[in-house]
């Protein structure tokens, strides 16, 4: 009898978890749809394609007039342009932003758990999705900048590693060269 009640409780808990995941996906999917309707699937500034061409020609550092921006996104977009082709760079950039956002959420979730703020994933995931992912998926600079900055924060405050200050400095440097 006790075993049966325990199984029912576990099944109900699993059902609630799946409902939370479904609600989270529906809410974030709707918000992503609205963000895409408003901004479009841009992923990066489209004027940067000329700057990527300048990089490939070796004249990027010659003071090109409209190639303002941070260094790291130019190199990442140049690499994606080489790997997937010019026609697919936009979608590849958004996919890369999504992967970086998932890594960011994983580190964010580790910080939430260390602070014992919430044992349930729903509210942190919802807040993360609404406040971070929806606002940055269309902007590679913002994703990189925020991710590297939070990595440095996490290392400084939650790591006991001997070299944490050096690693945090590297992440802060990457954050600086990711966005002006």
Secondary structure, DSSP 8 states (H G I E B T S, - for coil): -HHHHHHHHHHHHHHHHHHHHHHHHHHHHHHHHHHHHHH-S-SS-TTHHHHHHHHHHT-GGGT-TT--S-HHHHHHHHHHHHHH-GGGHHHHHHHHHHHHHHHHHHHHHHHHHHTTS-SSHHHHHHHHIIIIIHHHTT-HHHHHHHHHHHHHHHHHHH---TTHHHHHHHHHHHHHTT--
